[in-house]
């Protein structure tokens, strides 16, 4: 059974979502503040649904602290719906963004999709692969670790999955719709979601995000990971 944490200072929302999740065989740990979430977070938690607007510690700040030690999927729950707010959320490590009022059935479906991807990448990619190296980047795939100049950098679960998908399809032009269907497993999201995550990846792995060497834009189509790997076999 999957195990997630739901964090919101509105107890009725936590209760309602918990009942929906339990009905779908998802175990729930409840937290009513950002600080409580940080205290209860352990290795058994596979995903977190996190409200942004909480009084003691905002969801944004809680997300930053969680990302320092965990790459579990984080789904923001918020009343804010502007593209700017989404960019901020994705920028600090969120994997998804659910706007209130929301359809609980859709939220459960998106939660399950993130859990499946998280489980897949943590079980399918467990062999002792050779590290993937390009430029000053080294990826230790089975440990889900990425180093730049031998210093570990933090990627969210979705950022890591996106990078692996680009690498597995290196030197192949990928449309935004292809990326959405393979990384997010859904066309529900708009293409700006892909653009936002690509920008985040460039910021983290490129020496200059404005003149990327590896993740290149193909005008009117999508993106290309431009590197010729030697003796590398896709593990997807």
Helices and strands as residue ranges (DSSP letters): E 2-7, H 11-23, E 26-31, H 34-40, E 47-51, H 59-67, E 73-78, H 83-91, E 96-99, H 104-123, E 132-134, E 137-140, G 141-143, E 145-148, E 151-153, H 157-168, E 174-175, H 176-179, I 180-184, H 191-205, G 209-211, E 215-218, E 222-225
